[in-house]
Amino acid sequence: MLLLVFIFGLIIGSFLNVCIYRIPRGESISCPPSHCTSCGRRIRWYDMFPVLSYLLLRGKCRFCGDRISIKYPLIELTTGALFAALYINYGLSFEFIKFALFISLLIVIGIIDLNTMDVYLKTTIFGVISGIVFMIIGYYLYGNVMEYISGGLLGGGTIALIIILTKGMGWGDAEICLVSGLFLGLRLAVVMLFLSFVIGGFTGIALILLKKKSRRDYIPFGPFIALSSIVTTFFGERILTWYLSLL
């Protein structure tokens, strides 16, 4: 079963690649069918197997021979591995479905922000609606809803306050944190925010020291929120327990 979940993750990762490429360009994610971004030729069904087709084609388009970015199979493999990890943690359950969608959304938002330095409202609106739907379902299953409402308010509200006071972040960052809070809940939203600032801060300092960025350059924060949210999904409770044990 684990192998099937991994393969399913690869397939979803292939779809995420389509979203990452087309959403910033304002294109439909459903049509036209998958095609080479260089020559425009439609990709045949037998060239659309995640990872495997990339290897068989040696990373090149069958028609024009143009290079296919290594990012495509890497995103597929990452999604497959994360889905497999979710299955190990939660089995085929409500939590698996919830966090599989959450992680898929984070991959799309984080990579688009990394590539374009922009967060697209259509992705965060979908995240908010999905978070509310899962929150309502979770209420009927577990009877707890305020934990997730509070998580969303804490996540989005914290970044909104920073924007109002310092204008040092973008409203897209607040939207991502709102979505993450709705999915993670109040306790884990605290961990997500903490990790986001720590990882983002250290990365920013490293880039400046390595002279890859200057103090005036804008560094997208969305990827750090996405990464921290994924880490929190798997290890948030352990991190929180460890921290509280130190107090």
NORCORHU-V257730 format. One line per field, one symbol per residue. ss: DSSP state (h for helix, s for strand, l for the rest). A space follows every 10 residues. Layout:
ss = ???
This chain:
ss = lhhhhhhhhh hhhhhhhhhh hhhhhlllll llllslllll lsllhhhlll lhhhhhllls llllllslll hhhhhhhhhh hhhhhhhhhh lllhhhhhhh hhhhhhhhhh hhhhhhllll hhhhhhhhhh hhhhhhhhhh hhlllhhhhh hhhhhhhhhh hhhhhhllll hhhhhhhhhh hhhhlhhhhh hhhhhhhhhh hhhhhhhhhl llllllllll lhhhhhhhhh hhhhhhhhhh hhhhhhl
